[in-house]
Amino acid sequence: MSGERPSISNFDDVLTSVSSFGYWQKIIYVATCCLVIIPSTLQVIGLVFFAGTPRFHCVTPNVTCADSKCCTNCTDYVFDGPFTSSVSEWNLICDKAYVGANVQAVFSAGMLVGSLVFGVTSDFFGRRFCIYICAALLAISSLGSGVVDCLSFFAFLRFFAAAFAVGFFVAHYIYVLELVGPRHRTLSDKVQSLFWCIGAGLIALLGYLIPHWRTLLIICSFPPLLIFSICTILPESARWLAAKGHLTQAHDVLMKFASKKSSPVDSDALKHKLNEYHQGEVESKTIAYLTKNQSYLELIRSPRLRKRTIILSFNWMVISMVYYGFLLYVTRLAGSPYLNLFLMYLSDVPTHLINWVIVQKFGRRVPHSVIMVTGGLFCLFVLAVPEEQKGAVTALAFIGRFMASGSFSNIYLFSTELYPTILRNQGIGVCSTSARVGSIIAPYIVMLAQLPGLSATLPMVIFGSLTVAAGLLSLLLPETLMCNMAQTVEEIEKDKEFYGMVCMGKPRPCPLPCPCCSSEGPDNEASSAPLKVPMDNEDDQENI
């Protein structure tokens, strides 16, 4: 690029100068996590009770058949509970098992459509608009699916509930990552994961207290509407406003963030910084992109973006397949399905806390790969365990699912940092679409466990093999720790990528030049000098 580079070339510079994670940002963050993530979780994790397969056994005289297993000479089965679902209401097992898998796949297909539609919608109309429209439509479609008595209509409404649930979640995820500065981005991601665990624990408790699936589904339809209780304090994303050229509105939002600081922010100085940001590289490139219709083909036209999109999409597909596969597989494991589900997500709490420390110390790339490969190998260990040892199978399933959960939170953060602002929501939308493809496939893989002549542990073997492959491929992605998120495709292409191991306790900062972002690279004398991590203002050092 010719000409002198402006001093404010990235919105992170503007945001950090005002408030990286101040009082109002924390209030908005916690409130939206409670009112978006938990209601979304009730719908998604509730799938195990709404459309999962309760335990059953054969009652045909003189026929011996393993529990929850179909036999060729058995003609009559009875459900053992401990919960009811659409599967037990419409008897969707054995020769009708594919119908039950279809219902589960339709839900995942709705999530696929939602990730595509609302990724673009929030880019064009704003994150806030997308959050509110999805909340209202999710409540309506979920309530309708809880009262209909036609299986086809039930599947139809679950499709739309899934689309609005994922739109609700994805728009919020991008919103809160854009809410905070680079120093707090990892914290933002990991705390969101903890709210997901809270929602999962809540649905396990509600499932135990309310075993009838219709009553449970109706109750879970109302929490999304609670987001309207904070409509007066929830602003549009300042980053989105600035990228769209709405500098006055972006200024007002940022001044609100700065209102509780001990040292006031100069309004005129902030306007100057926003104008400087707008008139520099972002004005000529980012705004040009935003003023025309963006195509998803932009993600594969650039060589680096193409590689990132392919590898990230495969990882998302595999992680989602394993994540939702184990969710549906939980009813086949030894013990109470309520307790198993609760313990699965209770174990996620230390997982996300440990992950937070690890990705801060060692970056995103290598930890993600190690977690994926380790989880896949534990799933494959089931080949050495006799099928009758259900306790050992359950333990291996827990460990594999434990690793998949850690990978899910990492890949969200990793992907967000690998895409430029102008294509970030579309990039996350494509990745989320790939994840939905994985979750569409998952019920058919889990269904194999109940079919005659196939091992009940076959799903774990399939999940493990794909997880190892995805983990190894992720090593081909660059490190992003502490890097400013790129604004344009041109920045992605010209900046030097860093593939080394991040030093423990020494995360690489991103003021240019640096190994992960500098076009001059780590061999340059300036970039090889000791680097200091930039500190935010004192008011921003508090955690949630």
N, C-alpha and C positions, 0 to 999 in steps of 0.2 A: 504493500500500500504506500503510495507516495504521499508526501506532506508530513507535517509534524503531528504526532499522535496527541490527542487531547488528554488533559490530566485526569478527567473523569471518563473512562471508557467502558466501565462495567457498572451495572446497577448495584452490585454488592458494595462498591465503594460508596455510593450514595447512602444506602441503607445503613451501613456500618457507621458512617459519620453522624447519623441521626440517633439510631438505637438498634443494636444488633438483636437484643432480646429483652426489651424493657417491660415495664409494668403492664401497659395495655396489650402488648403482644402476648404476654403470659396469660392474661385474662381471656383473650380471644382463643388462644391455643387450647387451654384446658376446657373451656366451655364447648368449643366445637368438637373436640375429641370425645367428650361425654355424649354430646347430642347427635353426632354423626357416626362415629366408629361403633359404639355399642349397639345402636339400632340396626346398623348394617350387619353386624356380627350375628344378631339374633336371627336374621333372615338366612344368612349363608350357612352358619354352623347348625342352625335349626333344621337344615336339610336332613340330618341324620334321624330326626324324629318325625319330620313331615313326610319323607319319602324313603327312609331307610327300611331295611328288611328285619323285622323282629325274628327271634329264634323260633324254629318250628321243628316238628318231628313227624314221622310217618306213623299213621294209625291203622294202616291196612293189616288185617290179621295174617300171621305167619310170614311177615316180611321184616327182615332186619336191615335197618338203614341208620347210618350215623346221624346225629343231631344236626339240623340245618343243612342237610345234604339230600339231594334228590336221587331217587333210585328208579331204574327203568321199570321195575315191576310194582311200584307203589302207586296207588291211585287216590289216596286220601291223606291229607296233611292237616295238622292242627298247629296254630300259632301258640307259643308259650309266653309271649310278652317279653319283657315287662311293660312294654308300651304298645300303643296302636299307631298305625301310620296308613298312608294311602295304599301301601303294599298289602297290609292285612285287610283293609276294607274292601279292596277289589281283587284280593287273592292273586297277587302278581308274583308268583314263584314258579319254579320248575319250567313247565312248558310255556308259562306266561312271564318268565323272568325277564325276557327281552323287553316286555312292555314297561316293567318297572324301571329297567335301565334307560328306556326311552324317555320316561318322565324326568329322571335325574339328568339325562343329557339335554333335554329341552331347557331345563333351568340353567345349565351351563351355557347353552346356546344364547339364552337371553343375556347372560353376563357378557358374552362375546359381542353381541350387537350393542349393548350398553357401552362397552369400552370404546367401540368405534364411534358411535354417534355422539356420546357426551364428551369424548376427548376433543373432537372438533368443535362441539357446541361451546364448551368452556373457553376455547381459544378465541372464538369469534364474539361471544356474548358475555364472557366473564365468568370467573369461578363462582362468585356469589349467586348469580342468576341460576347457574347449573345446580348448585347445592339445593336451592329452594324448590325449583321445579321438580327435581328428582324426589325430594322428601314428600311432597304432596302426592305425586303419582305412585310412589312406592306404597304409601299407606292405603290408597284406594285399591290397587291391584292385589295387595296382600290380603286385605279384608275380603275382597271378592273371592279369592281362591280358598278362603277358609269356610265359605258357606255354600259353594256350588256342589251339586251331587252328581255331576257328569265328569267322568275321568278326562275326556278330551278337553272340556272347558277348563277343568282344573289345571291341566298341563299348559293350556293357552295363557291363563292368568299368571301362572308361575313364571312363564317366559318373560312377561312384562315386569313382574316383581323383581326378577333377577337383573333385568336391564337397568331398572331404576336404582336398585341397590348398588350395583357396581358403579353407575354414574355418580351416585351420592358419594361413594367412598373415594373414587379416583379424583373427582373435582376437589374434594376436601384435602386429599393427600398433597396434591400440587399446591393448593392454597396455603397450607401451613408450612410447606418447605419454602415457599416464596415469602412467607411472613418473617422469617428469621435470617440472620446473617450467616456467613459460611462457618464461623466457629461453632454455632449451635445447631447446625444442620443434622449432624449425626444424633445429637440428643433428641431433636425433634422426631426423627425417624424411629428411634428405639422406644421413646415414650408412647408413640402411637401404637406400637406393637403391644405394649403393656395394656392399653385400653382394649385392644382386640382380645387379649387373654381374659380381661374382666368380663367382656361380653360373652365369651365362650363359657366361662364359669357360670355366668348367670343363666344361660340357656340350658346348661346341664342341671342346674338347680330347679329351674322352671319345668324342665322335662320330667324330673323326679316327682315334683309336686303336682303336675298336671299331665298324667299319662295319656289323656285323650288328645290326639293330634289336632283336631279341629279347634278345640278350645284354646290350645296353646298357640296355634297360628293366628287366631283372631286377636289374642292378647298382644302378640308380637307386632301387630299391624299399627298400633298407635304411637309407640316411641318416636318414629321419624318426625312426627308433627311437632315435637318439642323444640326443634330447631327454630321454629317461628317465634319462640319466646325471646330470642336474642336478636331479632331482625334490626332493632334500633342501634345496636352497638357493633354489628358485624359489617365492616367496610369491604369494599372490593380490594383485590390484591393490588398493592401499590406498584409492584413490579409489572403486572399486566397492564395497568393504566399507563405507566411510563412507556412500555413497549408499544402500546397503541397510539401514543402521542397525546394522551390526556394528562398533560403535565400539571394543570391546576388542581385536578382531582387527586393526582398522585401526591402533590405538595400538601394538600389538606390532610390526607391519610398519614403521611410521615410526620407532620406537625402534631397530630393527635398522639402518635407513638412517643414523641419527644416531650409531651406535656408534663409528665411526671418526673422528668430528669432534674437533678439538683442544679445542673448548669444548663440554662435555656439554650435552645438552638435558634440561631439567627434566621428568620424567615427569608430575608432577601438573599442570604448566602445559600440557603437551600434551593431557592428558585434558580440561582445562578448555576449551581451544581447540576440540577435537573436539565437546564437548558444546555449546559456543556455536554452532558451525557447525550442529549437528544441531537445535538448538532454534530457530534463526532461520527465515529464509525457506525454507531447504531442508527443514526439518521439516514445514512446512505445505503445501509444494507438491511438492518432489521426492519425498519419501517417500510422499506420497499417490499420486503417479503410479506409483511402483514397487510399491506394494502391490496394484495392480489390473492386470489383463491389458491390456497396451499394444497398441493397434491401429496398423497402418501408416497408417491414415486420419488419425492425429494429425499426420502430416507435411504434410497438405494442408488441414487445417481452419483453421490460422492463415494469414492472408494473406502474411506475410513468409516463413514456412516453406514455403508453397506455391510462391511465386516461386523461392526458393532451390532447392527440390527439383526443379522442372521444369528450370531452367537447368543445375543440376549434373548431373542425369540425362542430359540431351542431350550435355553435354560429355563425361561418362564414356563414353557410348555411342560417340561419334565417336572419342575418343582410343583406346579399346580396339579399335575396328574398324581404325583405321590401324595401331596397334601390332602387333596379331596378323596383320593383313593383310600388312604388310611382312615379318613373320617367315616366313609361308608363301611370300611372293613372293621370298624370298632365293634360292631354288633356280633362279629364272629370270634372275637377274642374272649379268652376265659375271664370270668368275673362279671360284675355289674356294668352295663354299658354307660350308666350315669357316672359311676365312679371312674371308669376308664376314661371317659371324655373329660371329666373334671381334672383328673391327674395329668392327662396329656397337656392340657392348657395351663395347669398349675406349674408344670415343669418348664413351660415356655417362659415364665417370669425370670428365673435365673438365666435361662438361655439368652434372652434379649439383653439382660444386664451384662452378662459376660461378653456377649457379642459387641455391645457398645464399647467396652474397654478394648477388645481385640481389634476392632476396625479403626479405633483411634490410634493404637500403637503400631499395628502392622498393615494398615490400609484396607482397601476393599477387596482387591484382586486375589491375593494369595489366601487369606482366610476363607473367602467364599469357596475357592477350589478345594481346600482341605476339608471343609465341612461337607461339601457335596460328595467327595470321594469316600470319606469315612462313613457317612450315612448309607451310601450305596453298598459298601462292603458289608456292613452289618445286616442289611436286607438279604444279601447273598449268603450270609452264614446260615440262613434257614435251611439251605441245602444239606447241611451236616447235622441237622436236628430232626429226629423222628417226628412225624406229624402228630403222634399221640401225646407228645410232651407239650401240651398246650401252654403251660406256664413259660417255657423257654421261648416258644414262638411269640407269645405276647410280649416278653421282654425285648426280643429283637425288633418286633414291630414298634414298640415304644421308642427304642433308640433311633431307628430309621426315621420315624415321624418327628422325633426330637430334632434331628439334624435338618430335616426338610423345613421345619418351622424356622430355624435359624437362617437357612438359605433364603426363605421367602422375604424376611425383613431386610436381609443384605441386598438382594437383587433389586428391590424397590429403590433403595438409596443409590446403589451403583448405577442403575439405569438412568435415574433422574440426573445424575451428575455427568453422564456420558453424552446426553443429548443437548443441543443448543436451545436457548430460550424460544426461538421462533418455531421450533419443531418439537419442543419438549412434550407437550400434551399429546401430540400426534404420535411421537415415538413411544411414550408410555401406553398410548392407546393400542398401537400395534403389538407391543409386548404383552399387554393385558389380553389382547385378542388371541395371541399364541397360548397364553395361560388358559384361556377358556377352551381352546382346542384340546389341551391336555385334560381339563376337567370334564369335557364331553366324552373323551375316550375312557376316563377312569371308571365309570360305573360298569362298562362292558368288561373291563379287566377284572374288577371285583366279582362280577357275575360268574366268572369262570370257576370260582371257588366252590359254588354250590352244584355245578353240573356233574353228572355221573362220569366216572372214568378219568377225571382230572384232579390233581392234587389241590387241597385247600390252601396250600402255601404258594401256589403258582403266581398269584398276583405280586407277592413280595419279591420273587425272583425277577419278574419283569421290571418292577419299579427299581430294584437295585441296579440292574444292568444299565438302564437309561440314565440313572443318577450319576454313576461313575463316568459315563461318557460326557455328560454335560459339565461335570466338574473339571475334567481335563481340558475341554474346549475353552472354558472361561479364562484359562491362563493366557490366551491370545488377546485379551482385552487390556488396555492400559490402566495404570493406577490413577485414582482421582482424589486421593486424600488431601483435604485442605485447599483444593484448587477452586478458583472462581468458576462458576458455571459459564460455559461459553454462550455468547449471544447469537452468533451466526454460524452457518456452515463453513464460511471462509476461515473463521477462527479454528474450527475443528481441523481443517485441512492443513493450515500453515503452522500451527503450534506443534512443537516436538512432543511426542508421546514418551511416557516413562514406564518401563517394564521391570524395573528393579524391585528389590525388597525394601520396604520402608523400614527405617531404623526404629527400634523399640524406644518409645518415649520421645521420639524426635519427629513428629509429623512434619512433612514438607509443606511450608507455607506457599502462598501463590502470588506475592508481589513479583511481577516480571523483573528479571529473568529467574526461572526456577526449572528444575529438571522435568517436572510434569507439564509445564505450560510454555516454557520459553522456546521461541523459534531458534534460539542459539544453542539450546541443549545443554546437557550436563558437562560436556567437554569444554565449554566456554569458561574462561578464567573467572568471570564474574559470577556465573551460576554455580561454580564449584566452591565458592567461598562459603563460610558458615552462614546459615540463614536463621533469622530470628522470627518466631511466630508472632504476628501482629496481635496486640492485645486490644480488646474493646475498652470502652470507658468503664469506669468503676461501677456505674449504676447498672451495667449490663452483665456483671459477673455472677449474679445470683442465679441459681437453678430453680426449676419449678418447685 
